[in-house]
Amino acid sequence: MGKLFILLSLYSFSVFAAENEVALTIRDHRFEPAEVRVPAGQKIKLIVHNQDTTPEEFKSHELNREKLIAPGAKVNIFIGPLNPGRYPFFGEFHEKTARGTVIAE
């Protein structure tokens, strides 16, 4: 019985962790998707994959985050817990095209 409880607890944790991950891709100097919705009040892991051949910097004043992402690299950026609202972010090296928003609901 004890082993079953431990296994169910571990399974619940892994499902919870996967639900709080959001994948972002940088391609052609744009974030895809450009808008992501996340649950308010929870910590979120953004997994950002830069598929361009040049570096990009994920930056958000509202999220208080700044992270350099090498070409071809993936990085994890933890945000939250967030209050309900809109949190813009951008790529500092391609600010005109690399734009996005996290929407906490």
PELINWO-V678183 format. One record per residue. RES is the residue in one small letter. PHI is phi in radians with two decimals (* if undefined). BURIAL is b if it has 24 or more other ideal C-beta (glycine too) atoms within 12 Angstrom, else e. Layout:
res=RES phi=PHI burial=BURIAL
res=RES phi=PHI burial=BURIAL
This chain:
res=m phi=* burial=e
res=g phi=-1.11 burial=e
res=k phi=-1.16 burial=e
res=l phi=-1.09 burial=e
res=f phi=-1.06 burial=e
res=i phi=-1.10 burial=e
res=l phi=-1.10 burial=e
res=l phi=-1.13 burial=e
res=s phi=-1.12 burial=e
res=l phi=-1.13 burial=e
res=y phi=-1.09 burial=e
res=s phi=-1.05 burial=e
res=f phi=-1.12 burial=e
res=s phi=-1.18 burial=e
res=v phi=-1.16 burial=e
res=f phi=-1.04 burial=e
res=a phi=-1.11 burial=e
res=a phi=-1.15 burial=e
res=e phi=-1.19 burial=e
res=n phi=-1.81 burial=b
res=e phi=-1.99 burial=b
res=v phi=-2.24 burial=b
res=a phi=-1.61 burial=e
res=l phi=-2.13 burial=b
res=t phi=-2.09 burial=b
res=i phi=-1.83 burial=b
res=r phi=-2.51 burial=b
res=d phi=0.97 burial=e
res=h phi=1.07 burial=b
res=r phi=-2.39 burial=e
res=f phi=-1.52 burial=b
res=e phi=-2.26 burial=b
res=p phi=-1.27 burial=e
res=a phi=-1.40 burial=e
res=e phi=-2.33 burial=e
res=v phi=-2.20 burial=b
res=r phi=-1.87 burial=e
res=v phi=-2.31 burial=b
res=p phi=-1.27 burial=e
res=a phi=-1.18 burial=e
res=g phi=1.38 burial=e
res=q phi=-2.22 burial=e
res=k phi=-1.32 burial=e
res=i phi=-2.19 burial=b
res=k phi=-1.87 burial=b
res=l phi=-1.51 burial=b
res=i phi=-1.87 burial=b
res=v phi=-1.85 burial=b
res=h phi=-1.95 burial=b
res=n phi=-1.54 burial=b
res=q phi=-1.59 burial=e
res=d phi=-1.39 burial=b
res=t phi=-1.61 burial=e
res=t phi=-2.18 burial=e
res=p phi=-1.23 burial=e
res=e phi=-2.47 burial=b
res=e phi=-2.09 burial=b
res=f phi=-1.29 burial=b
res=k phi=-2.47 burial=b
res=s phi=-2.65 burial=b
res=h phi=-1.22 burial=e
res=e phi=-1.17 burial=e
res=l phi=-1.57 burial=b
res=n phi=0.99 burial=e
res=r phi=-2.32 burial=b
res=e phi=-2.67 burial=e
res=k phi=-2.57 burial=b
res=l phi=-1.40 burial=e
res=i phi=-2.18 burial=b
res=a phi=-1.20 burial=e
res=p phi=-1.01 burial=e
res=g phi=1.37 burial=e
res=a phi=-1.57 burial=e
res=k phi=-2.06 burial=e
res=v phi=-2.32 burial=b
res=n phi=-1.82 burial=e
res=i phi=-2.21 burial=b
res=f phi=-1.62 burial=e
res=i phi=-2.30 burial=b
res=g phi=1.57 burial=b
res=p phi=-1.11 burial=e
res=l phi=-1.89 burial=b
res=n phi=-1.31 burial=e
res=p phi=-0.96 burial=e
res=g phi=2.72 burial=e
res=r phi=-1.93 burial=e
res=y phi=-2.26 burial=b
res=p phi=-1.27 burial=b
res=f phi=-2.47 burial=b
res=f phi=-2.70 burial=b
res=g phi=-1.65 burial=b
res=e phi=-1.13 burial=e
res=f phi=-1.46 burial=e
res=h phi=-2.41 burial=b
res=e phi=-1.08 burial=e
res=k phi=-1.23 burial=e
res=t phi=-1.93 burial=e
res=a phi=-1.51 burial=b
res=r phi=-2.37 burial=b
res=g phi=-2.85 burial=b
res=t phi=-2.52 burial=e
res=v phi=-1.68 burial=b
res=i phi=-1.99 burial=b
res=a phi=-1.65 burial=b
res=e phi=-2.25 burial=e
